[in-house]
């Protein structure tokens, strides 16, 4: 009889229990990627170009350093992977060289030209990790360069000087990068880095001299860039929580 009473008591308690309750936990934002804007300034040091005019090979080639500035828009896919599209402008840099000249006032002619460059690049980066707000990275980029020559002059000595007409051309461009960013706020970071940039060739218009009718060519233009910039990230968020089911625990009573 006692067992029957306990069974009835337990059944009655179970019938009185409330239905399971769904607990609505506040949504916790989880970063799922973010767009960013960037701006950069820097200084570039050129390697010596290879300068030719037809069969005439110049010597003592050199090219001055110059400043650059740029901007871009990018997307951060994860804590370790991001990419951006950038456009940079390089202020004119002077290329100069000597050319053999048997009829000049000296044994050579001094040739000079100003070269300025626009670059349009697609870049990818691997952020290695973050320590004390510092994130080192490596990257690579491909794109196009628009290279323009102007103020092309020659000086043959003895007061014999003159000019040639400049020209513009498109080239394939590529780059390798390394650097580090410093997080000022969750949205704003400073970026300091190095970039090796190859922008292809430059050229003058065709002109006739010394029995030839061709262009001055400035080949293998490449530079070491030292850059400082900032990135502003716009947070793109999603939620990753689900409702949690639970049964509230009540006191267990007995009728005996």
C-alpha positions as CSV (number, residue, x, y, z in Angstrom):
1,X,0.0,0.0,0.0
2,X,2.9,2.3,0.8
3,X,4.4,1.7,-2.6
4,X,1.2,2.6,-4.3
5,X,1.0,5.9,-2.4
6,X,4.5,6.8,-3.4
7,X,3.8,6.1,-7.0
8,X,0.6,8.2,-6.9
9,X,2.6,11.0,-5.2
10,X,5.3,11.0,-7.8
11,X,2.9,10.9,-10.7
12,X,1.0,13.8,-9.2
13,X,4.2,15.8,-8.9
14,X,5.2,15.1,-12.5
15,X,1.8,16.3,-13.7
16,X,2.3,19.6,-11.8
17,X,5.7,20.4,-13.4
18,X,5.8,23.4,-15.7
19,X,6.7,23.0,-19.4
20,X,10.4,23.4,-20.4
21,X,11.4,27.0,-20.7
22,X,13.6,28.4,-23.4
23,X,16.1,30.8,-22.0
24,X,17.0,33.7,-24.3
25,X,20.6,34.4,-23.8
26,X,21.8,37.8,-24.9
27,X,23.3,37.7,-28.4
28,X,27.1,37.9,-28.3
29,X,28.7,39.5,-31.4
30,X,31.4,37.5,-33.2
31,X,33.6,39.1,-35.8
32,X,32.9,37.6,-39.2
33,X,35.1,39.9,-41.3
34,X,35.5,43.6,-41.8
35,X,36.1,46.2,-44.5
36,X,38.9,48.7,-44.0
37,X,40.3,51.9,-45.6
38,X,44.0,52.6,-45.7
39,X,46.3,55.5,-46.5
40,X,50.1,55.5,-46.9
41,X,53.0,57.7,-47.5
42,X,56.6,56.7,-48.1
43,X,60.0,57.1,-49.7
44,X,61.4,54.8,-52.4
45,X,65.0,54.1,-53.3
46,X,65.4,53.0,-56.9
47,X,67.8,50.4,-58.2
48,X,69.9,51.5,-61.2
49,X,67.9,51.1,-64.4
50,X,69.2,49.7,-67.7
51,X,69.0,52.5,-70.2
52,X,69.4,52.0,-74.0
53,X,68.9,53.8,-77.2
54,X,68.8,51.3,-80.0
55,X,72.3,49.8,-80.2
56,X,73.7,52.5,-77.9
57,X,74.1,51.2,-74.4
58,X,74.3,53.9,-71.7
59,X,76.6,53.6,-68.7
60,X,76.8,55.0,-65.1
61,X,73.0,54.7,-64.8
62,X,71.3,55.9,-61.6
63,X,67.9,57.0,-60.5
64,X,67.1,59.4,-57.6
65,X,64.8,58.4,-54.7
66,X,61.4,60.0,-54.4
67,X,58.3,60.2,-52.3
68,X,55.0,58.4,-52.8
69,X,51.5,58.4,-51.4
70,X,48.6,56.1,-51.8
71,X,45.2,54.9,-50.6
72,X,43.1,51.7,-50.8
73,X,40.2,49.7,-49.6
74,X,40.4,46.2,-48.2
75,X,38.7,43.3,-46.4
76,X,39.8,41.3,-43.4
77,X,38.7,37.7,-43.8
78,X,40.0,36.4,-40.5
79,X,42.6,37.2,-37.8
80,X,45.3,36.0,-40.2
81,X,44.1,36.8,-43.8
82,X,43.2,40.1,-45.5
83,X,43.4,41.6,-49.0
84,X,43.2,45.1,-50.5
85,X,43.0,47.1,-53.7
86,X,45.4,50.1,-53.7
87,X,46.3,53.0,-55.9
88,X,49.7,54.8,-55.4
89,X,51.3,57.9,-57.0
90,X,55.0,58.3,-57.1
91,X,56.4,61.8,-57.6
92,X,58.8,62.3,-60.4
93,X,62.3,60.8,-59.9
94,X,65.2,61.7,-62.1
95,X,67.0,59.0,-64.1
96,X,70.4,59.9,-65.5
97,X,73.2,58.2,-67.4
98,X,76.1,58.8,-69.8
99,X,76.3,57.9,-73.4
100,X,79.5,57.6,-75.6
101,X,79.7,60.6,-77.9
102,X,82.7,60.9,-80.2
103,X,81.6,64.3,-81.7
104,X,80.7,65.9,-78.4
105,X,82.7,68.6,-76.5
106,X,83.8,65.7,-74.3
107,X,83.8,61.9,-74.7
108,X,80.2,61.4,-73.5
109,X,76.8,63.0,-73.4
110,X,74.8,63.3,-70.1
111,X,71.2,62.2,-70.5
112,X,68.5,62.9,-67.9
113,X,64.7,62.2,-67.6
114,X,62.0,62.6,-65.0
115,X,59.9,59.5,-64.5
116,X,56.6,59.4,-62.5
117,X,54.4,56.4,-61.8
118,X,50.9,55.4,-60.9
119,X,50.4,51.8,-59.6
120,X,47.1,49.9,-59.3
121,X,47.6,46.7,-57.1
122,X,45.7,43.8,-55.7
123,X,47.5,42.7,-52.5
124,X,47.1,39.8,-50.1
125,X,48.5,39.6,-46.6
126,X,49.1,37.0,-43.9
127,X,48.9,38.5,-40.4
128,X,51.2,36.2,-38.4
129,X,49.8,36.9,-34.9
130,X,49.4,39.7,-32.4
131,X,51.6,40.4,-29.4
132,X,51.1,43.5,-27.2
133,X,49.0,45.0,-30.0
134,X,51.7,44.5,-32.6
135,X,50.9,42.3,-35.6
136,X,53.7,41.4,-38.0
137,X,52.7,40.4,-41.6
138,X,54.0,39.4,-45.0
139,X,52.3,39.9,-48.3
140,X,52.5,40.0,-52.1
141,X,50.7,41.9,-54.8
142,X,50.1,42.1,-58.6
143,X,48.7,44.8,-60.8
144,X,49.5,47.4,-63.3
145,X,51.8,50.5,-63.5
146,X,51.3,53.6,-65.7
147,X,54.8,55.1,-66.3
148,X,55.4,58.5,-67.8
149,X,58.7,60.1,-68.9
150,X,59.1,63.9,-69.2
151,X,61.8,66.6,-69.3
152,X,64.2,64.4,-71.2
153,X,67.4,66.3,-71.8
154,X,70.9,65.8,-73.1
155,X,74.1,67.8,-72.5
156,X,76.9,67.1,-75.0
157,X,79.3,69.6,-73.4
158,X,80.5,72.8,-74.9
159,X,77.0,74.3,-74.5
160,X,75.3,71.8,-76.8
161,X,72.1,70.8,-75.1
162,X,68.6,69.7,-76.2
163,X,65.5,67.8,-75.3
164,X,63.5,64.8,-76.4
165,X,59.8,64.2,-76.1
166,X,58.5,61.9,-73.3
167,X,56.0,59.1,-73.5
168,X,53.7,56.9,-71.3
169,X,53.1,53.2,-71.2
170,X,51.3,50.5,-69.2
171,X,53.3,47.6,-67.6
172,X,52.6,44.6,-65.4
173,X,53.7,45.3,-61.8
174,X,54.4,43.1,-58.8
175,X,55.4,43.6,-55.2
176,X,56.5,41.8,-52.1
177,X,55.8,43.2,-48.6
178,X,56.7,42.8,-44.9
179,X,55.9,44.9,-41.9
180,X,53.9,45.3,-38.7
181,X,50.8,47.1,-37.6
182,X,50.1,48.6,-34.1
183,X,46.6,48.6,-32.8
184,X,45.7,52.0,-31.4
185,X,42.0,51.2,-31.0
186,X,39.9,48.1,-32.2
187,X,39.2,50.1,-35.4
188,X,42.4,52.1,-36.0
189,X,45.9,50.8,-36.6
190,X,49.2,52.3,-37.6
191,X,51.1,50.3,-40.3
192,X,54.9,50.5,-41.0
193,X,56.4,48.3,-43.7
194,X,58.8,47.6,-46.5
195,X,57.8,46.9,-50.1
196,X,59.8,45.8,-53.1
197,X,58.1,47.0,-56.2
198,X,58.8,46.2,-59.8
199,X,57.0,48.5,-62.2
200,X,58.5,47.4,-65.6
201,X,59.9,49.8,-68.2
202,X,59.6,53.4,-69.3
203,X,60.3,55.0,-72.7
204,X,60.6,58.2,-74.7
205,X,59.0,59.0,-78.0
206,X,60.8,57.9,-81.1
207,X,63.5,60.3,-82.4
208,X,66.3,60.1,-85.0
209,X,69.9,60.5,-84.0
210,X,73.2,58.8,-85.0
211,X,71.6,57.0,-87.9
212,X,68.9,55.4,-85.7
213,X,65.2,56.2,-85.3
214,X,64.0,54.6,-82.1
215,X,63.3,55.3,-78.4
216,X,65.3,55.7,-75.2
217,X,64.3,52.8,-73.0
218,X,64.5,52.7,-69.2
219,X,64.3,49.0,-68.4
220,X,63.8,47.0,-65.2
221,X,62.5,49.9,-63.0
222,X,62.4,48.6,-59.4
223,X,62.5,50.2,-56.0
224,X,62.7,49.6,-52.3
225,X,59.9,51.4,-50.5
226,X,59.7,52.3,-46.9
227,X,56.1,53.1,-46.0
228,X,54.1,54.5,-43.1
229,X,50.3,54.4,-43.0
230,X,47.1,53.9,-41.2
231,X,44.1,51.5,-41.5
232,X,40.6,52.2,-40.3
233,X,38.4,49.0,-40.0
234,X,34.6,49.1,-40.1
235,X,33.3,46.2,-37.9
236,X,31.2,43.7,-39.7
237,X,29.5,41.5,-37.1
238,X,27.2,38.4,-36.9
239,X,25.7,36.5,-34.0
240,X,26.5,33.0,-33.1
241,X,24.2,32.0,-30.2
242,X,21.3,29.6,-30.1
243,X,18.5,29.3,-27.5
244,X,19.2,27.0,-24.5
245,X,16.6,24.7,-23.3
246,X,16.4,23.8,-19.6
247,X,13.9,22.4,-17.1
248,X,13.7,24.3,-13.9
249,X,14.3,22.3,-10.8
250,X,11.7,22.3,-8.1
251,X,11.6,20.8,-4.7
252,X,10.7,17.1,-4.5
253,X,8.1,16.3,-1.9
254,X,6.6,13.2,-0.6
255,X,3.1,12.4,0.8
256,X,4.5,10.1,3.4
